Amino acid sequence: MPARKQSSAPADRAPQPYFASVAVVVSDRRQAETWYTETLGLDRFVSEDHWVTVGRKGKDGALHLCQVSEYDSSASLEPGNSGIMLRLPGKDFSKSCERLKERGVAFSREPEKADWGWWAVVRDPDGNELMLAPDA
């Protein structure tokens, strides 16, 4: 029987983290859940008390819809660029964006083509902005 090759990683190596979710601060978790699933079209992963996550089944990543008032009733929202990018499937990015508009999605930046490709920015009911780009 051949000898097993020893791993070059030390036995006490720290676990390697992996992406789980990004928190999006919202004023009303249930309203946000409805917008992200029914209006934007994401899938509901978990909806249990505080922990509500949405994303796309079979794809990496999830958004945790975090209602800030549950932790601090005097806390205010910090709306704006969330730094989150979502891929939008379909062969025609502009037509896909038009379908989102028809569902009530507000665009703070209309679809446009840059040197590196197409993109757009949408805004949720709390003012959080999400960048859209075509599926690669």
N, C-alpha and C positions, 0 to 999 in steps of 0.2 A: 504494500500500500504506500503511495507517495506521501511524503511529509506535507502537512498543511502549511501554506505560506502564512507567516506572521503578519498581522496588520501593522502598518507603520504608525498608526494613530496610538497615542498613549492610552492606557486603560482608564485613566482619570480624565479623559477629554470631556469637556462640557458638552451637554446636548446642543444640537444645532436647531435653533428656532426656525419655524416656518410660518408663512402668512396665514392668519386665521380670519381677521376682520378689521375693518376700519370703522371707528365710531363717527357717526354723523349726529351732531347735536341738534335736537328738534324740540319744538315747544309742546307738541302733542303726539305721543308715540303712535296712537291708533290712527290719527289723521295721516301721519307720515307713512305708516304701513300701507294704508289704502292707496296713497299717491304712488309709492314706489312699486306696488304690485299691480294695481288696477290701471293706473294712468300711465306710468312709465313702462310697465310690463315685465318687471323682474319676478322671480319666484320667491315665495315665502319659504324660508328654511325652518325657522323656529319662531314661535310666538307664545312665550310663556312668561307672564308677569313682565318684569323689566327686560328680559332678554328677548329681543326681537331682531332677527337677522333676515336679510334678503340678498338675493344674488341670482345667478343663473345655474340651474341644475346641470351638472356635467362639466362645469367650468370652474376654474380656481377663483377664489375670492368671495367675500361677503361683506355687507354693510351692517353694522350694529346700530340700530336706531335708538339713540340714547336721549331720553327725556331728562334734561338738566334739572328741572324743578323737583325731581324726585330726590335729589341730593342736597339741593340748596334752594329754598323757595325764593330767595332774593337774587339768585344768579340770573344773568341775562344772556341771551343768545349772542354769538359772535358770528353773524352771517357773513358769507363771502366765499372766496375760493377755498374749496375743501381740499384741493390737491388730488382729487379722485378722478381717474379716467376710466370710462366704460367703453368697451368695444361694441359697436353696433353692427350686427350681421346683415348681410344683403349685398348684392352686387352694385346697387346704386345708392350711395350714401345720402344724396340729396333727397331721393324719394323716401328713403327710410326716415329721414328727419321730418319730411312732410307728414308721414303717417303718425309720427309722435305728436306733431302740432294738432292734427285732427283729434287726437285723444286728450288734448288739453295741456300738453307739455309746453311750458314757457321757455323760449330761447332768449338768453341774454346776449348771445353771439350767434348769428346765423351761420349755417354751413359755409365754409370757405376753403379754398385750396391754397395751401402754403407750399414752399419748396419741398417740404418733407411729406406732404400728403394732406388729405382732407381732415377737417375738424370742426367742431361746433361746441357751444357751451349752453347747458340748460340750467334752470333754476328751480329748486323745489319750493314748496309753500313757505318755508322758513328763510329763504334767501340763500341757502347753500348752493354753490355752483358746482356742477359736474361737467367735466369735459367729455365729449363724445368723439370717437374716432372710428373709422371703418374697421371691420374685422380683417385681420391681416391675411 
